[in-house]
Amino acid sequence: MKKIIPALILLLGVTWLATQSPSVGLWVYDQTAKLEAQWYGFSKRTVKLDELELVLYERQAEVAAGEQAPTLVLLHGYTASKELWLRFANHLDAGYRVLIPDLAGHGETGYQPEWSYRATAQADRIAALLQALQIDQAIVAGNSMGGMIAAHFALQYPAQTQALIVLDPAGITPPQLSETEALFAAGQSPFEIANIDQFMRFYHLTMAQPPFAPEFVLRGVAERYIERRGAYAHIAQDFRLHDSLDERLPQISAPTLIIWGERDRILSASAAPLWQQGIAASELLLLPEIGHMPMVEQPAITAAQVEAFLARRL
C-alpha cells in the first residue's frame, strides 16, 4: 500500500499535467469526434473536386432493395467543421443518406489562399460533390454561413434542391444587430482568436445551451482557432462582403424550413421574419432558450422538427 499511494499520486500528477497541454485537449476532441462518427454509422471519405479534395462524413441509408433514399446534406458554419452535425444526424431516421462535408477552408478539407470562399463558390462545390456521387437531388441544410451557402445552392441549382433548411443563417441585413454583428460593424471580429481568453468569450457567444466540454478540451480547440486566424480572416472577407441575399430570397422556390434560436448572439433573430416573408414556400420555427446552433444545443428536438417538416412538405 505504501508503494501504491505514491504511484497513484504520480499518475494523477502526470494526468493533470497532460490536461494542461492544448495539444492533449485537441487530440481528445478529435478522437472523441471520430468515435462518435463511428458509433453513429458514419464513415469518412474524400472526394476529388476540380481544385481540392473535399473531406466528408457519409452515412448510407437503410432502405429496402430498389428504393431510392433521400439525401440530406448538412453544411456547417464559419470557423466550424463537420463534427458539429454528428449528434443531430444521429437522431435522423436511418432512411436518409447523410453527407456532412468540411467546407473549403475548414476542418480536414483545409485552406488554400487561392481558393474562393464566397457563398456562390461553396455552393458550386456542393453541386460538384453531388455530381461526383451521382446524386440528382438533395435536401440541403446549413447553419450560419452554411445556411447562406445552402440558400445560394437553392438559387443556383433549383432542380437539384428537394428542400432547403436553414438554421440561424447568415446572408441578409437584420433589422437589429446582434452582439456579434455590432462588433463586426465596429471593425472587430470575435472569430479571429489571438489567445485562449478570447476563445472562451467567443465560445460563450455561440450557444445558449452548450453541451458539456472539459476546459482542457476547449483550450485545445482554442489553439486550432489561433493557428487558423489568418485563414479565417480571409474566409470572412470572401463570404461576408459578397453575395447578399437581401434581394434574392423571393427567387428561392424550394420548400424551406427556417429555424432560429431566439437567444442567438451571433446572428440576430430579428432577421428570421424577413427570411419567412422573402421565401414563399417557407415555414419559420423560433426556438426559445436556444442560441446560434440549435443542432448542437438541442440535437434531438431540432432533428425531430426537421423530419416533421420534411414529412409535411415532401
N, C-alpha and C positions, 0 to 999 in steps of 0.2 A: 504493500500500500504506500509506503514512504517513497518508493521509486515511481509509482504510478502518478501520484499527485504532481510532482514537478514536471513529468512528461505531459500531463493534461494542461498544466499552466503554459508550458512551452507551445503546445499545439494551439491553444486558444490565442496566445500571443501572435503566433505566425499567421493564424487565420485573420485576426484583426488587422494586422499589417497588410495582408493581401487585399483586404477590402478597401484600404485607403488608396490603392493604386487605381487610377481611372481605367487603365488597360484591363484590369481584372473585371471591373464593372461592365465595361463594354463587351468583354468576352462572355460574361454571364448573360447579358441582354441578347447577344447574337445566338448563343447556344439555346437559350430558352425559346426564342422565336423559331429556330429550326425544329426543336422538339414539338412545339405546338403545331407547326405546319404538318409534321408527320402524323401526329395524333389525329388531326382533323382531315386526313386523307389527301393532303396536297403534296405534289412533287414539284421540284424546282427544275426549270428548263430555260434554255437560252435560244432565242430566235434571231437569226441574222436578218437585219433590215439593210437598206441601202448603205447607210453611213455608220451604223452602230449595231451592237449585239444587245438586244433587249432581254433582260432577265425577268422572269416572272414565276409566280406560283400558279399551278394549274390543278384543278380537281375535276376529274371526269364525272359525268352524270351517271346515276344508276337508273337506267331505263330499260324497258323490255326491248328485245331484239327487233330491229326495224323501226323503232320510234326515234324521232329526232328531238333531242333535248334542247331547250332554250339555253343560250349562252349569256352569262352575266359578266360584264367587265367592270372591275372596281378600280377607280383611279384615286390615288392619294393626293394630298395637298402639298403645298410649297414647303420644302425642307423635310418632308415626311418620307415614308417608304411603304412598300407593300405590306410589311408586317402589321401595320395598324388596322388592316381589314380582316385579319385572321379570325378573331373571335366573333365578329359579325358574321363572317362567311360560315363559321361552324354552326350557326343557328339557321342557316338556309336549308330548304328542302334538298334532299340528295338528288332530286330530279334536274337540278341546274348544273350545267357545266360552268365552272367559275374560273375566270382568269384575273390575276392580280399582278399587274406589271409594276416594276420600278421604272417610273418615267425617266426620260433622258435628263441627266443632271442630278439624279437621286439614286440612293441605295446602291445596289450592285451593278446597275447599268452604267453608272459612272458619269463623269463630266468631261467635256472637251470644250475649250473656249470657242472653237469654230462652229459648234452646233448652234442652231436656233432653239430658243426656249419659249418662243411665242406660243400662245394657246393654239393658233391655227396649225403650226408646225407639229405640235404634240398630237393634235387630233389626226393629222395625216399619218403619224406613226402608228396610232391605234388602228387606223384603216389598213395600213400595210401589215400590221400584226394579224388582223382578221383574215386578210387575203392569204398570208403565208400559211395560216392554219385552215384555210378553205372553209371559213365561216361566212355565210352570206348575210346574216342579220344578227344583231346582238342587242341586249338590254345594256345600256351604258350608264353607269352610276359614278358620281365623283363627289368628293368633299373638298370645299375651299377652292384652291387653284384647280384641283381635279374636277370640280363641278363646272368651272368655267370651260375647261377643256372638253368635258362631256357635252356641254351646250354647243360648243363650236363643232363637235363631231356631228351632232344632230342637224346643224345648219349645213355643214359641208357634205354630209352623207345621209340625207333623209331616207333614202331607200334601204339603207343598211341599219337604220335605227328603229328597233322594235319598240323601245320605250326609253325614256330619259328619267333619271333620278338624280336630283342634286341635293346635297346636304350642306347647308351653310355655304353656298357657293360664292366665289369671287366673280367679278366681271361687270357689275353695274355701280352707279353712283348712288349711295344710300341717302335718304333724307336727313338722317342723323349719323354723325360719325361715332364709331366705337372708340374705345380707349386706344386700341392699336392703330386705327385709321387716323386718329388725331396725332399720334406720334409720327406716322408717315407724313402727314401734312406739314409737320414741323421739321421735316428732314431727318427724322430718326427712324431706325429700323430695329425693333426688338428681336428680329430673326437673325440678325448678324451679330453673333455672340463672340465676345472677346475674352470672357472669363466665366468661371463657374457660377458666381453670384448672379451675373446677367442671365445665365441659362435658367437658374432656379426661378427668377422673376418671370421670365418668358414662359416657362413650363406652367406656372400657375395662371397665366393668361389664357392658356389654350383650352382648359377644361374646367367646368364647374364641379364635376364629379370624377376626378381622375382615378383610374384603378391603382391599387397598391403597387408601389415600386420602391425597393430599398434605396436609400440615399446614395449608397456607393454605386448602384447601377445608374442612377441619374447622373452622377458625376462622370461616369464613363461615356454616357450619351452626350454630355456637355462637351467632352473632348472632341467628339466627332464634329459637332457644330463648330467648334473653334477652328478645327483643321479646314473645314469647308467654307469658312466665312467669305472668302473672295469669290468662290463659285456661286454661293447663294446670292451675293450682291449682283452678279451678272445675270443670273436667272430672273431676279426680281425686276431688273431693268427691262428685260425682254417681255415678260408676261404682264407686268403691271402697267406699262406705258403704251401698250398696243392692244388692238382687237377688243375694244369696249363692246359690251353687249347692250348698252343703253338703248340704242335704236333698233336692235335686231331681234329682240325676244319675240315679237309678233310673227316672225318668219319661221319659228320652230313649230312644226306640225305634229311631232311625236307626242303620244300620251306622256304626261310629265308629272312626277311627284316632287314637290318641293318640301324638304324637311329643314326646320331651323330650330336650334336651341335658343330659347328666349334669353338665356344668360350668356350669350356669345359675346366675348370681349375682343375677339379678333375682327369679325365682320358683323356689323350692326344688323340685328334682326329687323330693323326698320325697312330694310331692303326687301324683305320677304313678300309683302303685299305687291310690290312692283313686279316681282317675278310672276306672281299669280295673275296679275292684271295683264301682263305682257304676253303670256302664253295661253292661248285659248283653251287648249285641251289639258289644263293643269289642275292639280289639287294641292292645297297647302296644309301642312301639318306643323304646328308650333309645339315644341316640347318644353314644358316648364321645368325649371331647375336643371336644365342641360345647357352646356356651353357649346364650344365650337366644333366638337367632334362627337356627335351622337352615337356613331358606330363603335366608338371606343368606350364612351361613358355608360351607355346602356345598349350593348350589342343585341341582346335578346329582344328587347322591346322594338328597337329600330328595325331589325330583320323581320319581325312579325308585321310591322306596318308596311314594309316594302312588299312582302309577299301578299298581304291583303290587297294592296293597290294593284299588283300585277294580276291577281285573280279577278279583280273587278274589270280591269281595262284591256286585258289581252284575251 
